[in-house]
Amino acid sequence: MSDDPTSDVRLLAPAQVGEVLGVSVDEVMALILDGRLRGMRVGSPARWRVDAASVTDYLDDQVEEARRIALWRQSQTASFPELWGSGIVRNGD
């Protein structure tokens, strides 16, 4: 087994990432430049490649964000009894 930490890195072309995410190559490049995907230029001539693990991380982040938005929307439509319970709190009870 190699001690090289990059030996297990799988690199994808931006077009492949776009296909997985359902977005254009330009949008993939914007995600790379924004730091939301890990990309690097490799080869000669240098071409952009994206770390496949970062695509998985990005998708996981998107799922978590969608979950939080759904919970937030639920809390905005919930009534006080749903959020805080319907019981009355009395001193000494």
C-alpha positions in Angstrom: 0.0 0.0 0.0 1.3 3.4 -0.9 1.9 6.1 1.7 1.1 8.8 -0.9 -2.1 10.6 0.4 -3.1 11.4 -3.2 -3.1 7.8 -4.3 -6.9 7.4 -3.5 -7.9 10.7 -5.0 -10.3 10.4 -7.9 -10.5 13.3 -10.2 -13.4 14.2 -12.5 -13.6 16.6 -15.4 -16.0 19.6 -14.9 -18.3 18.1 -17.5 -18.6 14.9 -15.5 -19.4 16.9 -12.3 -21.9 18.9 -14.2 -23.6 15.8 -15.3 -23.8 14.4 -11.8 -25.1 17.7 -10.3 -27.3 18.5 -13.3 -25.7 21.9 -13.9 -23.6 23.5 -16.6 -19.8 23.4 -16.8 -19.8 27.2 -16.1 -21.7 26.5 -12.9 -19.2 23.8 -11.9 -16.4 26.3 -12.5 -18.2 28.9 -10.4 -18.5 26.3 -7.6 -14.8 25.6 -7.8 -13.8 29.3 -7.8 -16.2 29.9 -4.8 -14.4 27.1 -3.0 -17.5 24.9 -2.7 -15.8 22.2 -4.8 -12.1 21.2 -4.6 -10.7 21.7 -8.0 -7.1 21.8 -9.4 -5.4 22.2 -12.7 -3.5 19.1 -13.7 -1.6 17.9 -16.8 0.0 19.7 -19.7 -1.8 21.6 -21.0 -3.3 22.2 -17.6 -7.0 21.2 -17.3 -9.4 21.6 -14.4 -10.2 18.5 -12.5 -12.5 18.1 -9.4 -11.9 15.9 -6.4 -14.8 13.4 -6.5 -14.9 13.4 -2.7 -15.7 17.1 -2.8 -18.7 16.4 -5.0 -20.0 14.0 -2.4 -19.3 16.6 0.4 -21.1 19.3 -1.7 -24.1 17.0 -2.2 -24.2 16.2 1.6 -24.1 20.0 2.3 -26.9 20.6 -0.1 -29.1 17.9 1.6 -28.3 19.3 5.1 -29.2 22.8 3.9 -32.5 21.6 2.4 -33.3 19.8 5.7 -32.7 22.9 7.7 -34.8 25.1 5.3 -37.6 22.6 5.6 -37.4 22.6 9.4 -37.4 26.4 9.4 -40.5 26.6 7.1 -42.2 24.1 9.4 -41.5 26.2 12.4 -42.8 29.3 10.7 -46.2 27.6 10.1 -46.4 25.8 13.4 -48.7 27.2 16.1 -47.5 27.9 19.6 -49.1 24.7 21.0 -47.2 22.7 18.4 -43.9 24.4 19.3 -44.2 24.8 23.1 -46.9 22.3 24.0 -50.4 23.0 25.1 -50.0 22.5 28.8 -50.2 25.4 31.2 -47.3 25.8 33.6 -48.3 26.8 37.1 -46.1 27.6 40.1 -46.0 24.8 42.6 -47.3 22.1 40.3 
